[in-house]
């Protein structure tokens, strides 16, 4: 009897939220909203410009990364967590 295993769709199809990966997109939106609230609370007009440039620029960057490689940030976080020395080639002394 052959049984087939279900493969999660997130393994071969990225889970995108408005064109960017979900977690970095949510982090960007939350940090932009924090800057907007700080602008309102502190009444500093240039902080609003910083929030707008940060939000728009960050979103464009995340979309560019997602278009080129949808799993880039997922793989990057795994690489940073494990350390870069794990994948170094070892010479045999020749």
N, C-alpha and C positions, 0 to 999 in steps of 0.2 A: 504494500500500500504506500503510494507516494503522497506525501503531504507537503504543502507549500507553506512557507513562512511569509507572513506579512512584513513588508519593508516599509518603515516609516517614510512618509513622503518628504519629511524634512532632510532626509539623507541625500536625496537626489534633486529635490526642488526646494529652493530657499524660501523661507517664510519672510516675505517682505511686507512692510507697512508703509504705504504711500511711496514705494520705490526704494526704501532703505531697509536695512535689517531692523528688526523690532527693538531690540535692547538698546543699541546705540541711538536710534531715533527717539526713543522715550527719554533716554538720558539727556539728549540735546534739547528736547522740548521742555523738560523739567528745569534744566539749568537756564534756558532762555526765559522761562516764566519767572524764575527766581530773580533774574536781572530786571525784568519788567516791574515786578513788585518792589524791588529795591529802588527803582527809578521813581515810582509813585510815592513811596514812603519817604525818600530822602529829597525829593524834588530837585534832582540833578538832571538837567536836560541832556547832557552829553552821554550820560549812562544809558539813556534810551536809544541813542544812536549806536552805542556799543552793542546793546542787546539786539538791535535790528541787524547790524552787520554780522554779529556772531551767529544769530539764528539762521539767516539766509545763507551766509557763507558755509556754515557747518552743514546745513541741509544739502547744499549743492555738492560739497565734498563727499558726504555720505552717499549721495545718489551716484556720483561718479565712481566711487569704489564699488558700489553694488552692481553697476552696469558692467564693469570690467571683470569682477570676480565676486559673485554673490556670497560666497562663503569666506571672504577674506578676513573679516574681523573675528569670525568664529575660529578659524585656523590660527590667527594671530594670538588670540587669548590662550589657546592650548599651547602654542609654542612658548609664550611668555611664562606660563605656569610651569611647564616642564623644564625650561632652561634651554639655552641654545647649545650647550656643550653635548647634549645627548646625540646629536646627529653629525658630529664631526667624524671625518674619516680617520682611521688609525693606520699609520704606515707600518710596514713589517720590517723596516730597517734596511731595505735594499736601496 
